[in-house]
Amino acid sequence: MRDELVTGHLPVAEHIAQRFRQRGGSYEDLVQVATVGLIHAGRVRSPRGFSRCRDRVAENELLHVQRRDQ
């Protein structure tokens, strides 16, 4: 179930990575980090809960990596 949620929402990860593109880093790396965020959000038990937290978790993952790299 989690795999289906994550793969079904990969365009969301691409969209979030696009928003962070102007802050630096390659687009492919940003998509990978946002995808890791989706995987972390997939720990939520229900699909409805996943949809509620996926954007925030992916954004936080991107922010974490950017702070670490500064």
SULJOTA-V991470 format. One record per helix or strand of 2 or more residues. SS is the DSSP state (h for helix, s for strand). FROM is the first residue (numbers start at 1). TO is the last residue. If there is no record, write none. Layout:
# SULJOTA-V991470
SS;FROM;TO
SS;FROM;TO
This chain:
# SULJOTA-V991470
h;2;8
h;10;23
h;27;41
h;47;69
